[in-house]
Amino acid sequence: MAVYHGPRCRQCRREGMKLMLKGERCKSERCAMERRPFPPGMRVSKRRRSATEYNQQLREKQKIRRMYGVLEKQFELYFEKSAKATGITGEILLQLLEMRLDNIVYRLGFASSRSCARQMVLHNHFTVNGKKVNISSYQLKAGDVVQVKDKSKTLEAIHNSLKALRDIPEWLTVDKVKLEGSVIRIPERAAIPVNVQEQLVVELYSR
C-alpha cells in the first residue's frame, strides 16, 4: 500500500474518532471531528446500515494502523510477530507499536504528533543510548534513553511541543531541562492510552 498524502482529518472522520494526527489542532475547535463528525463523502442520514462483524474488525485495524502511521505490510509483520510471542496477542501488538522510536518521541512530548516525530527522527534529531538513530520504526526496550541531539536542542518545534505537554504515560519519564526521556518498562495494556479494541484485529486475522 502506498503512503497516504491526503488530508489527515479525513482519516479521523472515516474512523469516527480523533486519531490525534495533527497534534494541537486535534485538541482545538478547528478539529474536523468537532465541525463535521460524520464520514467523508457522505451526507448525514437518519437511516444507517448496521455494520457487519467484518466491517467492525476492519475499522479497528484501520484505526490502529492510521493512528501509529504504519503501512499495511508493516502492520501485518507486527501482527505476525505478536502472534508468535507468548502472551495476549492484541496486547503484544500494541506494545510493539508503542515501543517504536517515533511513538516514544511523541509520547515524551518532543513532537506534537507521530508524523512530526517520524520526520524529526528521520532528520537525525535524536539519539538512543548516546547513539544516532534515524529509523522511526526502531524498537526500544526498557531502560533505553532517548535524547535530543545537542545541535537540535534549540529547535522551536520541540520546545513548543514540550510546553503543550500535559502528562506522559506512567511507563516513561522525561527531563525537560536536559531534553531527554527514558523507558521505565514495557507498558501493560491498561497503561497504553489508545481507545481501540485490539481483540477485533486478532479476530480479523484469524478468519
Backbone bond lengths (Angstrom), bond angles and torsions (degrees), N, CA, C in turn:
res aa  C-N    CA-C-N  psi(-1)  N-CA   C-N-CA  omega(-1)  CA-C   N-CA-C  phi
1 M - - - 1.459 - - 1.515 109.39 -
2 A 1.330 118.63 137.36 1.455 123.14 -177.96 1.524 110.40 -76.13
3 V 1.344 115.66 163.40 1.455 121.31 177.93 1.518 109.22 -70.38
4 Y 1.321 116.93 137.51 1.458 121.70 -179.84 1.521 109.83 -82.31
5 H 1.344 116.81 125.62 1.459 121.85 -179.75 1.523 112.02 -116.61
6 G 1.322 117.56 7.56 1.452 121.35 -178.61 1.526 112.54 -81.16
7 P 1.334 117.01 -173.66 1.470 121.55 179.56 1.531 111.55 -62.13
8 R 1.325 116.96 127.71 1.458 120.46 -178.68 1.526 111.54 -70.30
9 C 1.325 116.63 -32.31 1.465 119.70 179.72 1.530 110.81 -63.32
10 R 1.305 116.21 -27.64 1.458 120.61 178.04 1.530 111.15 -63.03
11 Q 1.334 115.67 -35.34 1.461 120.29 178.78 1.523 110.75 -67.13
12 C 1.338 116.79 -41.46 1.463 120.14 178.13 1.527 110.49 -62.83
13 R 1.317 116.38 -43.62 1.462 119.90 -179.24 1.525 110.54 -65.24
14 R 1.323 117.05 -35.64 1.465 119.88 179.58 1.512 111.06 -65.41
15 E 1.333 117.35 -36.78 1.457 120.87 -177.90 1.527 112.72 -89.21
16 G 1.325 116.31 -8.43 1.456 119.52 176.30 1.509 114.88 74.24
17 M 1.328 117.78 22.54 1.460 121.21 179.07 1.522 109.90 -158.87
18 K 1.322 116.21 159.62 1.455 120.45 177.56 1.520 109.89 -75.85
19 L 1.319 116.01 120.41 1.458 121.18 178.86 1.532 111.33 -96.38
20 M 1.326 116.13 1.31 1.471 122.58 178.42 1.527 111.30 56.27
21 L 1.328 115.45 49.62 1.464 120.74 -177.57 1.525 113.35 -89.51
22 K 1.360 116.69 -13.17 1.462 119.35 -176.63 1.525 112.46 -125.58
23 G 1.308 115.70 28.28 1.454 119.86 173.46 1.523 114.50 62.09
24 E 1.343 115.80 -128.78 1.459 121.48 -175.18 1.522 113.20 -63.39
25 R 1.308 117.87 -27.10 1.465 120.72 179.28 1.529 110.17 -59.99
26 C 1.329 116.14 -35.22 1.468 120.59 -179.08 1.523 111.99 -66.37
27 K 1.341 116.87 -21.12 1.461 121.05 -178.56 1.526 112.06 -95.64
28 S 1.333 116.24 -2.41 1.460 120.31 -177.13 1.527 111.57 -104.89
29 E 1.326 115.55 176.57 1.461 121.49 179.14 1.529 111.52 -71.00
30 R 1.316 117.41 -13.88 1.464 120.63 179.39 1.523 112.79 -78.13
31 C 1.324 116.54 -8.52 1.459 120.73 179.49 1.524 110.20 -59.63
32 A 1.318 115.57 134.64 1.470 120.46 -178.33 1.521 111.93 -62.70
33 M 1.328 117.74 -29.87 1.460 120.65 179.88 1.524 111.53 -69.08
34 E 1.329 116.76 -22.30 1.461 120.65 176.78 1.525 110.56 -79.95
35 R 1.325 115.75 -34.91 1.469 120.55 -175.87 1.526 113.36 -91.10
36 R 1.345 116.05 -36.32 1.468 119.83 -177.76 1.530 109.80 -137.12
37 P 1.305 117.55 74.52 1.473 121.13 -176.41 1.520 114.39 -79.58
38 F 1.312 115.77 52.76 1.463 121.00 177.03 1.525 108.19 -145.45
39 P 1.337 118.01 157.86 1.473 121.29 -176.58 1.519 112.66 -57.46
40 P 1.327 118.16 144.69 1.467 121.15 178.91 1.519 111.84 -67.08
41 G 1.321 115.47 146.39 1.461 120.35 177.43 1.508 114.13 78.19
42 M 1.335 117.00 8.47 1.461 120.39 -178.40 1.523 110.05 -126.96
43 R 1.309 116.47 140.42 1.448 120.69 174.06 1.524 108.49 -85.07
44 V 1.306 116.40 148.24 1.448 120.14 178.90 1.518 109.16 -64.99
45 S 1.294 116.48 125.46 1.460 121.04 -177.63 1.520 110.18 -128.46
46 K 1.297 116.42 145.25 1.456 120.80 178.22 1.525 110.30 -73.29
47 R 1.322 116.71 -28.47 1.457 121.01 -179.26 1.530 109.77 -100.41
48 R 1.297 115.28 119.40 1.461 120.16 178.24 1.515 109.50 -128.47
49 R 1.290 115.82 135.79 1.446 120.24 178.45 1.528 110.47 -70.48
50 S 1.308 115.80 139.62 1.455 119.42 177.91 1.528 109.57 -70.30
51 A 1.329 115.66 138.00 1.460 120.43 -177.15 1.528 110.39 -71.58
52 T 1.312 115.87 139.49 1.467 120.87 177.56 1.524 109.26 -76.16
53 E 1.305 116.23 166.58 1.466 121.04 178.99 1.522 110.66 -60.65
54 Y 1.325 116.32 -42.33 1.460 120.82 179.50 1.528 110.96 -63.48
55 N 1.325 116.45 -41.88 1.460 120.56 -179.02 1.525 111.13 -63.87
56 Q 1.316 117.45 -39.54 1.459 121.14 177.65 1.527 111.15 -63.23
57 Q 1.321 116.07 -41.62 1.463 120.76 178.92 1.522 110.91 -66.00
58 L 1.320 115.88 -42.42 1.461 120.97 179.97 1.519 111.40 -63.81
59 R 1.320 116.43 -42.61 1.463 120.37 -178.78 1.530 111.09 -64.32
60 E 1.331 118.15 -38.04 1.461 120.05 178.10 1.515 110.70 -65.34
61 K 1.331 116.34 -38.96 1.466 119.27 177.98 1.521 110.35 -63.50
62 Q 1.328 116.28 -43.84 1.458 120.73 -179.16 1.522 111.55 -65.71
63 K 1.326 116.87 -36.80 1.467 120.09 177.06 1.518 110.60 -58.44
64 I 1.322 115.68 -50.60 1.466 120.29 -177.25 1.519 110.59 -65.46
65 R 1.327 116.24 -44.64 1.465 120.48 -177.71 1.522 111.29 -62.17
66 R 1.322 116.43 -44.62 1.461 120.31 -179.06 1.526 111.65 -72.42
67 M 1.320 116.47 -35.23 1.458 120.83 -179.93 1.527 110.90 -61.01
68 Y 1.341 116.68 -43.78 1.462 120.76 -178.12 1.526 112.82 -91.44
69 G 1.321 116.93 -5.56 1.463 120.48 175.62 1.514 114.65 69.53
70 V 1.338 117.26 39.72 1.462 120.26 178.08 1.526 110.26 -109.75
71 L 1.307 116.38 151.53 1.459 121.39 -179.98 1.527 110.16 -80.63
72 E 1.318 115.33 169.26 1.462 121.13 -175.40 1.534 111.94 -59.24
73 K 1.327 116.96 -47.54 1.458 120.73 -179.03 1.523 110.78 -65.02
74 Q 1.325 117.00 -40.50 1.455 120.74 177.91 1.527 110.73 -60.29
75 F 1.320 115.37 -43.42 1.462 120.02 -178.93 1.521 110.70 -63.29
76 E 1.326 116.53 -40.62 1.462 120.24 178.67 1.524 111.10 -61.85
77 L 1.326 116.79 -39.12 1.460 120.89 178.92 1.528 111.16 -66.25
78 Y 1.333 116.11 -39.33 1.459 119.87 176.66 1.527 110.48 -63.01
79 F 1.334 116.17 -40.84 1.461 119.32 -179.53 1.533 110.67 -67.00
80 E 1.322 117.25 -43.10 1.461 120.63 178.90 1.526 110.88 -59.72
81 K 1.320 116.66 -40.82 1.460 120.72 179.39 1.521 111.09 -66.44
82 S 1.329 116.39 -41.35 1.464 120.08 -179.72 1.525 111.76 -69.69
83 A 1.350 116.15 -33.09 1.460 120.12 179.93 1.528 111.40 -68.67
84 K 1.329 117.40 -30.26 1.466 121.87 -179.31 1.529 112.06 -81.89
85 A 1.329 116.08 -19.18 1.468 119.93 -177.54 1.529 111.19 -78.07
86 T 1.315 115.52 161.05 1.466 120.99 178.51 1.523 109.36 -85.70
87 G 1.326 116.58 125.49 1.452 120.58 -179.72 1.510 111.52 134.15
88 I 1.328 116.03 -165.54 1.458 121.87 -179.76 1.518 108.75 -81.41
89 T 1.314 116.75 117.37 1.472 121.84 -173.22 1.518 112.82 -55.61
90 G 1.331 117.30 -48.14 1.463 120.16 -178.11 1.511 112.94 -61.84
91 E 1.315 116.64 -40.72 1.460 120.70 179.82 1.520 110.95 -67.64
92 I 1.315 116.94 -42.02 1.462 121.05 179.12 1.525 110.46 -63.96
93 L 1.334 116.70 -37.00 1.468 121.20 177.86 1.525 110.52 -59.34
94 L 1.326 116.49 -47.50 1.465 120.07 178.98 1.522 111.55 -66.39
95 Q 1.324 117.34 -35.19 1.459 120.51 178.26 1.528 110.90 -63.46
96 L 1.322 116.56 -42.65 1.466 120.35 178.94 1.529 111.10 -61.80
97 L 1.319 115.89 -40.79 1.463 120.20 179.72 1.520 111.24 -70.15
98 E 1.326 116.67 -38.60 1.468 120.76 179.93 1.522 111.72 -67.00
99 M 1.331 117.20 -30.72 1.456 120.55 -175.88 1.531 113.30 -86.82
100 R 1.321 116.95 6.05 1.462 120.27 172.38 1.534 108.90 -65.29
101 L 1.319 117.05 146.45 1.457 120.62 -178.16 1.527 111.94 -61.49
102 D 1.335 117.53 -42.91 1.462 118.69 -178.48 1.527 111.64 -63.43
103 N 1.326 116.99 -35.63 1.457 119.83 178.68 1.523 111.15 -70.40
104 I 1.340 117.06 -39.46 1.467 120.52 179.14 1.524 110.00 -63.80
105 V 1.329 117.03 -41.63 1.470 121.20 177.47 1.525 109.93 -59.15
106 Y 1.334 116.16 -41.29 1.465 121.09 178.37 1.525 111.14 -67.25
107 R 1.320 117.43 -45.30 1.465 121.52 -179.39 1.531 111.77 -63.48
108 L 1.330 117.33 -34.44 1.460 121.34 -179.52 1.523 112.17 -74.28
109 G 1.335 117.03 -12.35 1.454 120.75 178.28 1.509 115.22 91.36
110 F 1.333 117.57 10.18 1.458 120.52 178.68 1.530 112.36 -78.52
111 A 1.322 116.85 -13.02 1.467 121.77 179.04 1.521 108.63 -141.81
112 S 1.321 116.56 149.57 1.462 121.32 -175.73 1.522 112.77 -79.94
113 S 1.317 117.73 -17.21 1.465 121.81 179.27 1.524 108.58 -152.53
114 R 1.320 115.96 166.79 1.469 119.38 179.77 1.524 111.25 -68.19
115 S 1.325 117.55 -35.36 1.461 119.99 179.02 1.525 110.65 -66.28
116 C 1.322 116.11 -37.91 1.465 120.76 176.84 1.526 109.80 -66.87
117 A 1.334 116.08 -41.16 1.468 120.68 178.29 1.519 110.71 -62.70
118 R 1.329 116.10 -40.69 1.459 120.86 -179.97 1.533 110.45 -61.32
119 Q 1.321 115.98 -42.57 1.467 120.21 -179.80 1.527 110.78 -65.90
120 M 1.318 116.62 -40.69 1.462 120.11 179.44 1.524 111.66 -64.58
121 V 1.328 115.87 -40.19 1.463 119.58 178.03 1.527 110.35 -63.27
122 L 1.312 116.87 -44.35 1.465 121.50 179.77 1.528 112.17 -62.90
123 H 1.342 116.49 -27.45 1.460 121.03 -178.90 1.528 112.35 -92.72
124 N 1.338 116.05 15.90 1.467 121.57 172.29 1.527 114.29 63.21
125 H 1.324 117.73 44.03 1.456 120.65 179.22 1.528 113.36 -95.16
126 F 1.356 117.46 -3.84 1.461 119.90 -175.30 1.523 112.43 -132.25
127 T 1.327 114.19 157.01 1.459 121.23 172.85 1.528 108.11 -125.14
128 V 1.312 115.76 153.68 1.458 121.89 175.82 1.517 107.42 -121.06
129 N 1.313 116.21 116.96 1.476 121.73 -176.28 1.527 111.79 55.15
130 G 1.345 114.76 36.82 1.457 120.45 177.10 1.516 115.12 84.41
131 K 1.324 118.34 -2.26 1.465 121.50 -178.68 1.534 110.46 -111.35
132 K 1.315 115.71 141.09 1.454 120.84 -178.92 1.530 110.17 -67.60
133 V 1.323 115.91 129.79 1.464 121.76 176.83 1.526 107.78 -134.85
134 N 1.318 116.83 123.04 1.465 120.11 179.22 1.532 111.86 -122.61
135 I 1.331 115.50 29.21 1.467 121.42 178.00 1.525 107.81 -108.81
136 S 1.320 116.76 112.54 1.463 120.90 -174.28 1.521 113.08 -63.40
137 S 1.330 117.81 -28.17 1.463 121.28 -178.43 1.531 112.81 -88.92
138 Y 1.324 116.91 4.67 1.468 121.54 -179.25 1.520 109.42 -54.62
139 Q 1.341 115.98 129.01 1.459 121.06 -177.82 1.530 111.87 -88.28
140 L 1.330 115.26 120.34 1.447 120.15 176.85 1.528 110.17 -89.54
141 K 1.316 115.22 166.13 1.468 120.80 178.17 1.518 108.99 -137.92
142 A 1.318 116.07 170.62 1.457 120.60 -178.78 1.531 110.56 -58.15
143 G 1.320 115.50 132.29 1.456 120.58 179.75 1.509 114.28 98.67
144 D 1.318 117.94 -13.86 1.469 121.12 -179.51 1.533 110.42 -69.64
145 V 1.331 114.71 144.82 1.466 121.34 -179.70 1.528 109.20 -117.34
146 V 1.327 116.02 126.57 1.468 122.41 177.88 1.521 107.71 -106.64
147 Q 1.327 116.27 127.22 1.455 120.18 -177.42 1.521 111.24 -132.97
148 V 1.323 115.39 143.51 1.462 120.44 175.46 1.525 107.65 -73.79
149 K 1.324 117.88 132.69 1.461 121.19 -179.70 1.525 110.29 -63.83
150 D 1.304 116.68 151.10 1.474 121.65 -176.44 1.524 112.25 -54.58
151 K 1.326 116.70 -43.21 1.463 119.37 -177.03 1.534 112.66 -72.71
152 S 1.338 115.91 -10.47 1.469 119.33 -178.35 1.531 113.15 -105.90
153 K 1.333 116.75 0.23 1.460 120.18 -175.09 1.523 113.82 -71.00
154 T 1.315 116.87 -9.78 1.465 119.48 178.25 1.526 112.28 -98.13
155 L 1.321 117.07 2.93 1.464 120.17 -179.16 1.527 110.69 -62.57
156 E 1.313 115.52 124.46 1.460 121.00 -177.93 1.523 111.62 -64.84
157 A 1.332 117.04 -35.03 1.470 121.16 -178.49 1.530 111.26 -60.89
158 I 1.323 117.39 -38.17 1.462 121.27 -179.83 1.521 110.75 -68.49
159 H 1.333 117.06 -45.03 1.457 120.95 -178.26 1.527 111.41 -68.36
160 N 1.324 117.06 -38.19 1.468 120.18 177.89 1.523 110.88 -64.78
161 S 1.327 115.18 -38.66 1.461 119.60 179.82 1.526 110.87 -66.99
162 L 1.336 116.76 -40.85 1.464 121.02 179.46 1.529 111.42 -65.78
163 K 1.336 116.79 -34.79 1.465 120.04 178.02 1.523 111.27 -64.45
164 A 1.334 116.03 -33.19 1.468 120.58 -178.74 1.528 112.08 -85.50
165 L 1.349 116.65 -6.63 1.463 120.66 -178.33 1.528 110.57 -66.39
166 R 1.326 116.11 122.57 1.465 121.28 -179.86 1.523 111.09 -91.52
167 D 1.304 116.07 -51.04 1.461 120.12 176.84 1.526 108.33 -158.35
168 I 1.323 115.96 166.25 1.459 120.98 178.00 1.523 108.21 -125.87
169 P 1.333 117.03 158.50 1.463 120.05 178.74 1.528 110.94 -57.51
170 E 1.335 115.94 151.72 1.461 121.15 -175.63 1.520 113.79 -66.20
171 W 1.345 117.05 -15.51 1.459 119.71 -177.97 1.532 112.55 -91.95
172 L 1.336 115.13 7.09 1.459 120.84 177.23 1.520 109.47 -125.66
173 T 1.318 116.16 158.95 1.460 121.39 173.46 1.522 108.22 -139.23
174 V 1.333 116.81 144.36 1.461 120.37 -177.27 1.522 110.53 -134.38
175 D 1.312 116.23 142.81 1.453 123.47 175.43 1.518 106.78 -114.44
176 K 1.329 116.91 106.34 1.462 121.45 -175.46 1.523 112.62 -71.65
177 V 1.313 117.20 -19.84 1.468 120.84 179.51 1.526 110.34 -80.38
178 K 1.316 115.83 -49.07 1.465 120.18 179.96 1.525 111.91 -80.49
179 L 1.332 115.92 -11.18 1.471 121.98 -176.98 1.529 110.93 56.46
180 E 1.308 114.07 55.07 1.453 120.30 176.83 1.529 109.91 -145.97
181 G 1.307 115.01 154.56 1.454 120.28 179.12 1.508 109.15 -142.61
182 S 1.314 116.28 160.87 1.458 120.03 -178.77 1.517 111.03 -137.46
183 V 1.326 114.72 156.23 1.459 122.13 177.72 1.520 107.79 -94.55
184 I 1.319 116.48 114.84 1.463 120.44 -178.99 1.521 110.97 -74.20
185 R 1.336 114.62 -44.54 1.468 119.95 -178.79 1.511 109.35 -161.09
186 I 1.315 116.44 166.98 1.459 121.23 174.00 1.531 107.84 -72.80
187 P 1.312 118.25 129.31 1.467 120.10 -173.77 1.526 113.86 -72.72
188 E 1.318 115.48 144.22 1.452 120.76 170.54 1.519 107.54 -83.01
189 R 1.329 116.59 166.31 1.471 119.78 -175.50 1.526 112.17 -56.72
190 A 1.322 118.16 -41.09 1.459 121.30 -177.32 1.530 112.54 -63.67
191 A 1.338 116.89 -21.09 1.460 121.08 -177.96 1.529 112.77 -96.19
192 I 1.333 116.97 2.26 1.461 121.00 178.85 1.528 108.21 -98.67
193 P 1.330 118.18 108.16 1.467 122.36 -173.12 1.532 114.76 -79.54
194 V 1.311 117.03 63.37 1.465 120.89 175.44 1.525 108.66 -129.43
195 N 1.331 115.32 132.22 1.457 120.98 -177.74 1.528 110.42 -91.67
196 V 1.327 115.88 77.77 1.469 121.35 179.79 1.527 109.47 -137.21
197 Q 1.318 115.75 160.59 1.465 121.69 176.37 1.534 108.13 -109.42
198 E 1.309 115.57 86.20 1.460 120.61 -174.79 1.527 112.83 -64.18
199 Q 1.323 117.84 -22.08 1.465 120.32 179.60 1.523 111.00 -64.53
200 L 1.343 116.77 -30.52 1.464 120.14 177.85 1.529 111.04 -66.49
201 V 1.326 116.80 -31.23 1.465 120.90 177.41 1.517 109.65 -69.19
202 V 1.334 116.16 -40.05 1.468 120.69 177.31 1.526 109.49 -61.50
203 E 1.319 116.65 -42.26 1.460 121.25 179.10 1.531 110.95 -65.39
204 L 1.327 116.52 -36.53 1.467 120.73 179.50 1.511 111.13 -62.39
205 Y 1.336 117.40 -46.01 1.464 120.79 -178.61 1.520 112.23 -78.53
206 S 1.315 116.55 -8.50 1.456 120.03 178.66 1.525 112.85 -95.58
207 R 1.309 116.69 1.27 1.459 121.60 -176.73 1.541 109.81 -67.41
